[in-house]
Amino acid sequence: MLYFYIGSILAVTGLSGWSIMRTYIRSPFLSCMAGMMIAMTIGMMTSVSVGTIAGILYPQDLTVPTAGAVLLGVVCGYLAGKPVSTMAALDGMLAGIMGGMMGAMLGVMAGKHAAMMVLFIDVLYLFIQLIVLQLIREESQEENNEAADGAKQTPLLHPFAFGLGVFVLAAVFLYQS
């Protein structure tokens, strides 16, 4: 089970890093509001996910899981928001603080259903990250389309359909146990 939790942490931090890199690459095309949403989402979801696992792995004391998840959320929120604006960075950092505290508490309270909760949070994280990547693509696509005289790009994967399918599979899996 430990490998499952470690794999989840690595996947979450890797996907968060990917989203942060996409934000840096496309930051000239992102509005302040889009940057705030992106930074808030990355900071919050990363810290909730990692905080939940940290709370499961170290349930004796909320201090260590909370501090670790908050710090990770603040760093991710700052890195995601800084290329757009200082306001976006601040929004991401504050969301990282809130997510880290909530995630650690959720992990400690998960009890015997801890693995199911991590699976649920991972599915939710994946769905929301796909929407964030779509937001980054759409925001920068508008600018690119204007610059390229209306050249149209189509997304490779429609996040809503994928997310709905993953939620259905997760719901079936969760209700079987």
N, C-alpha and C positions, 0 to 999 in steps of 0.2 A: 504494500500500500504506500510505503514511503516513496517508491519510484514514481507512482502515479502523481503524488503531490509535487515532487521535484519536477517531473515532466510538465505538470500544469504551470508551475511558476516559470519555468524556462519558456514555455509557449507564450504565456501572457507577456513576459518581458520582451521576448522577440517580436511579437506582433505590435506591441507598443512602440518598440524601437523603429519598426518598419513604418508605422503611422507617423512618428515624429520625423523620420527622414523624408517622407512624402510631403509633410507640412513645410519642411525647410526648402525642398526643391520647388514647391509651388507657392511659396509665401508671397512673391510679388503679385500674384493674382487673387489672393484671398482678402476679403473684407475683414474689418475688425470684428464684426459680429460672427462671421464664420470662424475666425481664429479663436474667438472666445469659446464658441461651442466645441471646437475641436480640442482645445486645451483642457476644457472642463471635462469632456468625455474621457479623454485619455488619462488624465490625472485621477478622476473618480474611479473608473473601471479597473485601472491597474491596481490602485491601492485597495479597493474592495476585494478584488480577486486574491491578491497576495496576502492581504490582512486576514482573510478567511482561512487560508491555509496555515498561516503563521499561528492563528488562534487555535487551530486544530492540533498543530504539532507542539504547541507550548501553552497548554490550557491552565497551568498553575498560576500564572501571573499575566495580567493584561498589559503590563508595562512594555515588555519586549516586543510582542507582536504589534502593539499599537504604534510604538515609536518607529519600528522598522517599516511598517506599511505607510505611515504618515510621511516618513522621509522619502521613500520611493515615490509616493504620489506627488509630493512637492517637487521633486526633481523632474519627474515626467511631465507634470503640468507646466513647469517653467520652460522646459525644453520645447514642448509643443507650442506654447504661446509666444515665446520670445521672438521668433522670426516674423511674427505678424505685428504684435504691439506689446507694450508693457502691460496694458490693460488685460490683454488675452493671457499673458503670463501670470498675472496676479489671479485672474479667475481660475486658471488651471491649478495654481498652487493651493488656493483655498478649497477647491473641490478635492484635491488630493488629501488635505487634512481631514476633511469630513469623511471621505471614503475609507481612509485608513482606520479611523476610529470605529466606524460601523462594521467594517470587514472583520476586524479583530474580535469584536463582540459577537458577531455572527458565528465565527469559528469556534469560540469557546462554548457557545450555546448549542452547537449542532449535535453534540452527543453521539449516539450510536448511528445516526444517519449522516455522518460527516462526509463520506465518500459521495453520497447522492447530492449533498449540498454543493460540493466542489464541482461535480459534473454539471449541475444546474447553473452555477455561476460561470463556469467555462463556456457553456452553450450561450448563455446570455451575453457574455463578453464577446464571443465570436460574432454573434449577430450584430451587436452594437458597433464593433470595429468595422464590419463590412459597410455599415451605414456611414460611419465616419470617412472611410476611404471613398465612398460614393460622393459624399459631400465635398471632399477635397477635389475629386475629379470634376464634379459639376461646376464648382466655383471657378476652377482654373480653366475648364473647358469653355465657359462663356467668354472669357477673355481671349483664349486661343482661337475660338471660332470667329470672333470679331477681327482678330489679327490675320487670320487665314482666309478671310472672305467667305465665312460660312461653312468651312470644312466640318463635316460631322464625324464624330467618333462615337462608337457604340461600346457600352461596357461589356466586359467579358462574361460577367456573372451578375444576374439581377439579385441584389441582396435580399429583397423582400421574399422572393420565392425560396431562396436558400434558407433564410432564417425561419420561415414558416415550416419548411420541411424538417429542419433540425429541431424546432420546438415540438413538433408532432412526435418525432422519434424519442426525444427526451421525455415527453409526457408519458408515452407508452412504457418506456423503460422505468420511469419513476413509479408509476402506478402498479407495475408488476410485483414490486417488492413489498 
